[in-house]
């Protein structure tokens, strides 16, 4: 086993233990939570090692990095999640490899995704990104739509050809009433998910929690956690 594979295997085992312990503490089965490894800034060789170690879900947040990496790993049994703020001029590329887009936060993006999914003959799973720090603009500091905008956007996704409404995603906010209150933030997301599922029963995904707060997300009821640093290590500085 190479040094890097040994390192990643050890990190994965630690994260697995954390998720299992959090599930046990919450009275949940381990199978209720899916680990998504966020591979941004790391090379395709790491993705290949992760696949060998049993990882099946990976995430990226920048198309210029993700597209060549996904192409280099096209032979692997992976599901690719796009989790970054997505510009409409990148949609055609992203739809080419992403199985899920977790950062759907405006109607124009829904239209662009639908058009390209249809053109490519693909069905793309979409999560509405919820901004729990949304101000008067209805938008969050790191993207997302405020809670009041979820219903309209979700209905739009559900009706859009080539798209599938899968659920909700959030990032623990740095400002606003939920800043520093991850458990409360994720609990609020679960309440919003319950509301969404009344109209869209199949939209069961709840993506929340990262390396620092995955336990709080699992406790709240998240179905997917997005972990990068705890698996791959501290990221190199960009630029």
KANOR-V595111 format. One line per field, one symbol per residue. phi: phi as a letter, one per 40 degrees, with the letter a starting at -180 (. if undefined). Layout:
phi = ???
This chain:
phi = .cdccccccccccccdccccccccccgbcdccbbcbcccdgbcdcccccdccchcbbbbbbbccccdcccccbccccbbbbcbccbcccbcdccccbccbbcbcaacccdccccdcccccgbbbcbbcccbcbccccgbccbghbcdcccdcccccccccdgbbcbibbabdccbgcbdgbcdccccccccccdcccccbdccccbcagbdcbccccccchdcbbbbbdccchcccccg
